[in-house]
């Protein structure tokens, strides 16, 4: 009866000539980022649930995407034909033919999702290369052509570089796994970053952002390194920051790059103004803690940016409906509403065995020192190169396709059962993403200036509404 009353109010209200475009994904996966009939604006309704106010502006958005890991590049190069790879990259990075991903993360050297462990300057045990004479990105022979093709499709794409480990000879462990940065290696490690930026730049790949260390509070059996907040502060303020300035290099420098449960780590570093002048902000992962930690850092240092740089779905959560709720509600709407300027998921592409991964020569063997159950944004079959678009693809697409770099997050009413966030693009269009978190279909309306758009959203579904 309630819906009937509201629907009648909508019908009786005087219509305007304005329309909103709507794209829908439903929890039963029958509608996947699917264009819906346009919604006509009306002058008034019986109820207004979500009000957009573009005068109340928050952070600027840099982009949405995932990591182009060594494993992602491998499956694209080894399992796919040229035509298959072209088609996939356009579906990922092109705005007309795909979802327009505009931000990627790559590892500096190997991560746990590389075919083998390596750095750009490996030496025999006990040997050093302080002059970096042996520096080479040759082990990225699978990755570099893919990156070049991505840049050709989307020339303005943001690319973030993150090390899982420095070369082993720079570390107390003398190997890629575990340990910490040697006190006498801070300067050469800063020069290693400079070589990385320049070498990729010479190959047509502009690195726009850096994090100093992936997950610095965790030592693993794959390339990894512990780095305390005080160590990271010293490295940035006394070595990396000044060296980048001298070299005329201007990537964003993001602190931390680890879980939500330790906001004090980046806060303590940013409290040091000698570090803060070089740091753009702080980056977070999803695996521990809660998304509100990002707002804690914003409250302490509102002048700095917040970034969300990794979260993976996997076979531990097989339900499409549950993943849609978590990814859109927590990782996308949640992080952006807690001041994130970007949202990055983990692997862009993996095979049907969730690999290949570090020390996993044969995907069928499932030997893996890292995550054995992580899922890519897409899955590429090792036997024939066919692609399955996973929930991650559609969740990202609800944002990356419509919220363009340079957009501003703007005010939208917070309504119980209708998680939402709104943006103002540079072209003046407004974008509202709404997730129905309730178990019932919800009839609501959106006020945009002087007009109102009525809409019925199915239980558990997400809609992106574009207003022009």
GICORMO-V969787 format. One record per pair of residues at least 12 apart in sequence whose C-alpha atoms are under 6 Angstrom apart, sorted by the first residue. I is the first residue (numbers start at 1). J is the second residue. D is the distance in whole Angstrom. If there is no record, write none. Layout:
I & J & D
I & J & D
//
This chain:
9 & 45 & 6
9 & 46 & 6
10 & 45 & 6
13 & 44 & 6
14 & 42 & 6
14 & 43 & 6
15 & 41 & 6
15 & 42 & 4
16 & 41 & 6
16 & 42 & 5
18 & 41 & 5
19 & 39 & 5
19 & 40 & 5
19 & 41 & 6
20 & 38 & 6
20 & 39 & 5
20 & 466 & 6
20 & 467 & 5
21 & 38 & 5
21 & 465 & 6
21 & 466 & 5
22 & 35 & 6
22 & 36 & 5
22 & 464 & 6
22 & 465 & 5
23 & 35 & 4
23 & 36 & 6
23 & 463 & 5
23 & 464 & 5
24 & 462 & 6
24 & 463 & 5
25 & 461 & 6
25 & 462 & 5
26 & 461 & 4
27 & 321 & 4
27 & 460 & 6
27 & 461 & 6
41 & 452 & 5
41 & 453 & 5
42 & 451 & 6
42 & 452 & 5
43 & 451 & 5
48 & 445 & 5
49 & 444 & 6
49 & 445 & 6
50 & 413 & 5
50 & 446 & 5
51 & 412 & 5
51 & 413 & 5
51 & 446 & 6
51 & 447 & 5
52 & 411 & 6
52 & 412 & 5
52 & 448 & 5
53 & 411 & 5
54 & 410 & 5
56 & 410 & 6
56 & 411 & 5
57 & 409 & 6
57 & 410 & 4
58 & 409 & 5
58 & 410 & 6
59 & 408 & 6
59 & 409 & 6
60 & 406 & 6
60 & 407 & 6
60 & 408 & 5
61 & 341 & 5
61 & 405 & 6
61 & 406 & 5
61 & 407 & 5
61 & 408 & 6
62 & 341 & 6
62 & 342 & 5
62 & 405 & 5
63 & 102 & 5
63 & 103 & 5
63 & 342 & 5
63 & 405 & 5
64 & 101 & 6
64 & 102 & 6
64 & 103 & 5
64 & 342 & 6
64 & 343 & 5
64 & 344 & 6
64 & 400 & 5
65 & 101 & 5
65 & 103 & 5
65 & 104 & 6
65 & 344 & 5
66 & 104 & 5
66 & 344 & 5
66 & 345 & 4
66 & 346 & 5
66 & 348 & 5
67 & 104 & 5
67 & 105 & 4
67 & 106 & 6
67 & 346 & 5
67 & 347 & 5
67 & 348 & 5
68 & 106 & 5
68 & 348 & 6
69 & 106 & 6
70 & 114 & 4
71 & 113 & 5
71 & 114 & 5
71 & 356 & 6
72 & 348 & 6
72 & 349 & 5
72 & 350 & 6
73 & 142 & 6
73 & 143 & 5
74 & 142 & 6
79 & 382 & 5
79 & 385 & 5
80 & 385 & 4
99 & 397 & 5
99 & 401 & 5
100 & 400 & 6
100 & 401 & 5
101 & 400 & 5
102 & 157 & 5
103 & 157 & 6
103 & 158 & 5
103 & 159 & 6
104 & 159 & 5
105 & 159 & 6
105 & 160 & 5
105 & 161 & 6
106 & 161 & 5
107 & 161 & 6
107 & 162 & 5
107 & 163 & 5
108 & 161 & 6
108 & 162 & 5
108 & 163 & 4
111 & 164 & 6
112 & 222 & 6
112 & 357 & 6
112 & 358 & 5
112 & 370 & 6
113 & 357 & 4
113 & 358 & 6
114 & 357 & 5
114 & 358 & 5
115 & 356 & 6
115 & 357 & 5
115 & 358 & 5
116 & 358 & 5
116 & 359 & 5
117 & 358 & 6
119 & 167 & 5
120 & 135 & 5
120 & 136 & 5
120 & 137 & 6
121 & 134 & 6
121 & 135 & 5
121 & 167 & 6
122 & 167 & 6
128 & 169 & 6
158 & 208 & 6
159 & 207 & 5
159 & 208 & 5
160 & 207 & 6
160 & 208 & 6
160 & 209 & 4
160 & 210 & 5
161 & 210 & 5
162 & 210 & 6
162 & 211 & 5
163 & 213 & 5
164 & 214 & 5
164 & 223 & 6
164 & 224 & 5
165 & 223 & 5
165 & 224 & 5
165 & 225 & 6
170 & 182 & 6
170 & 185 & 5
176 & 223 & 5
177 & 221 & 6
177 & 222 & 5
177 & 223 & 5
177 & 224 & 5
178 & 219 & 5
178 & 220 & 6
178 & 224 & 5
178 & 225 & 5
179 & 225 & 5
180 & 225 & 5
180 & 226 & 5
187 & 239 & 6
190 & 239 & 6
190 & 240 & 5
208 & 251 & 5
209 & 251 & 5
209 & 252 & 4
209 & 253 & 6
210 & 252 & 6
210 & 253 & 5
211 & 253 & 6
211 & 254 & 5
214 & 257 & 6
215 & 257 & 6
215 & 258 & 4
229 & 265 & 6
233 & 269 & 6
237 & 274 & 6
237 & 275 & 5
241 & 278 & 6
252 & 280 & 6
253 & 279 & 5
253 & 280 & 5
254 & 279 & 6
254 & 280 & 6
254 & 281 & 5
254 & 282 & 5
254 & 283 & 6
255 & 282 & 4
256 & 282 & 6
256 & 283 & 6
257 & 283 & 4
257 & 284 & 5
258 & 284 & 5
258 & 285 & 5
259 & 284 & 5
259 & 285 & 4
259 & 286 & 6
259 & 287 & 6
259 & 288 & 5
260 & 288 & 6
260 & 289 & 5
260 & 290 & 6
260 & 293 & 6
261 & 288 & 6
261 & 289 & 4
263 & 293 & 6
280 & 304 & 6
281 & 304 & 5
281 & 305 & 4
281 & 306 & 6
282 & 306 & 5
283 & 307 & 5
283 & 308 & 5
284 & 308 & 5
284 & 309 & 6
285 & 309 & 6
285 & 310 & 5
285 & 311 & 6
286 & 311 & 5
294 & 338 & 6
295 & 338 & 5
306 & 340 & 5
307 & 340 & 5
307 & 341 & 5
307 & 342 & 5
308 & 342 & 6
308 & 343 & 5
309 & 344 & 5
310 & 344 & 5
310 & 345 & 5
310 & 346 & 5
311 & 345 & 5
311 & 346 & 5
312 & 345 & 6
312 & 346 & 5
313 & 374 & 6
313 & 375 & 5
314 & 373 & 5
314 & 374 & 4
314 & 375 & 4
315 & 373 & 5
328 & 395 & 6
333 & 421 & 6
347 & 376 & 5
348 & 376 & 5
348 & 377 & 5
349 & 376 & 5
349 & 377 & 6
349 & 378 & 5
349 & 379 & 6
350 & 376 & 5
350 & 379 & 5
351 & 379 & 5
351 & 380 & 5
351 & 381 & 6
352 & 381 & 6
354 & 373 & 6
354 & 374 & 6
354 & 375 & 6
377 & 390 & 6
377 & 392 & 5
377 & 393 & 5
378 & 390 & 5
398 & 464 & 6
407 & 424 & 5
407 & 425 & 4
407 & 426 & 6
408 & 423 & 5
408 & 424 & 5
409 & 422 & 6
409 & 423 & 4
410 & 422 & 6
410 & 423 & 5
417 & 436 & 6
417 & 437 & 5
417 & 438 & 5
418 & 435 & 6
418 & 436 & 5
419 & 434 & 6
419 & 435 & 5
420 & 433 & 5
420 & 434 & 4
421 & 433 & 6
429 & 467 & 6
429 & 468 & 5
430 & 466 & 6
430 & 467 & 5
431 & 465 & 6
431 & 466 & 5
432 & 464 & 6
432 & 465 & 5
433 & 463 & 6
433 & 464 & 4
434 & 462 & 6
434 & 463 & 5
435 & 461 & 6
435 & 462 & 4
436 & 459 & 6
436 & 460 & 5
436 & 461 & 6
437 & 460 & 5
438 & 459 & 6
439 & 459 & 5
440 & 459 & 5
441 & 457 & 6
441 & 458 & 4
441 & 459 & 4
442 & 456 & 6
442 & 457 & 5
443 & 455 & 6
443 & 456 & 4
//
